[in-house]
Amino acid sequence: MQAFLSALLSLNIQLSSFGGGTTLLGYICTQGSINSARICFTCHNFEYQGSAPASELASCGLDVSQLNRPDRMQDNSAHDRVNPVKGAVVFSNIVTTISPTYAQEVQTAEGGRGLHTTLNSYSKKFVGVLNGIDTNSWDPLTDDFLKVQYNADDLQGKMENKETLRKNLKLSSADSTQPLVGCITRLVAQKGVHLIRHSIYRTLELGGQFVLLGSSPVEHIQVSFLLSQGIYIHTFYLMISMRYGAVPIARKTGGLNDSVFDVDDDAIPLHFRNGFTFVTADEQGANSALERAFNHYRKSSESWQQLVQRNMKIDFSWDSSASQYIDLYEKSVARAKSSKRA
Ligand SMILES: *[C@@H]1O[C@H](CO)[C@@H](O)[C@H](O)[C@H]1NC(C)=O
């Protein structure tokens, strides 16, 4: 069962009608009757709620007057529209999202995109479970997309891949130790485009090289390089990047707050410290994290290498997430059964 769930979870099934990144997963307890089936709604990104004219419900054979109500599917800001993500929150038995911090953020006016009041009133059934990655397909030791495979105990291949990347992108290879900063993101306002732009300039000033892999809904800034599996930094890709030996520079927000811990933060146990973080989304914040990363890199290659090795060995598999999900599902089914007996 655990393996099956892991597989389901890592499949990351997307329902396109919700605009991306939303998973609707019903959990049917095999030992019980179908009547104890519960619904768990997992949402990756509350930015995309897919609201639509309420009248469209009728074309699906649904009762508009029953569903287009403030306590059901009605969009919180447009009363002639229904919001499927809100409906899912209201009607599901459990609602989950990608990390504990993100679950907190979307319950605030700033982060909730109009859904914070709904998420707040259902906070009892709303849980953040930190995502994992499929560590079998994302493994630098077996990854065929890499020119040279490598692992934490033999980083020579990583150096060679860095050189190949530079050559392919016509970046200077004169200094093999020159730091290379990578960024993979969608270039939308939510992801802090101004900070990325700033970081590019700051990186060059600090003597580094910067590689950006991005896509944008705005055509003229559509920069979609086909790099594949080079260096990854941002949200969900963070775990992949670390498994491949990147050191993250990240703002303490959402899932990043739950997985990146600052190398210089004495309050964090040493073995958890894995990157460079900043709190406020402004240029000073980004500068300070970038500069500390560069200093650390230049001060001691040995200590940097230890950091790289430690990051590559972190367990980012779905095991821990899957067992938290199973726990949630089983508790929910148990509640359903006991309320039926009562
Ligand atoms: C980051 O996580 C910590 C504990 O894990 C939490 O106390 C803190 O509020 C989070 N930070 C943000 C910005 O949400």
The ligand as an ORCA input file, in Angstrom:
! r2SCAN-3c Opt
* xyz 0 1
  C       9.373     28.947      8.901
  O       9.228     27.772      9.669
  C       9.261     27.986     11.064
  C       9.242     26.661     11.816
  O       9.384     25.582     11.016
  C       8.084     28.847     11.480
  O       8.130     29.067     12.871
  C       8.140     30.155     10.727
  O       6.987     30.894     10.987
  C       8.261     29.926      9.219
  N       8.562     31.179      8.568
  C       7.713     31.803      7.782
  C       8.223     33.019      7.101
  O       6.578     31.424      7.618
*
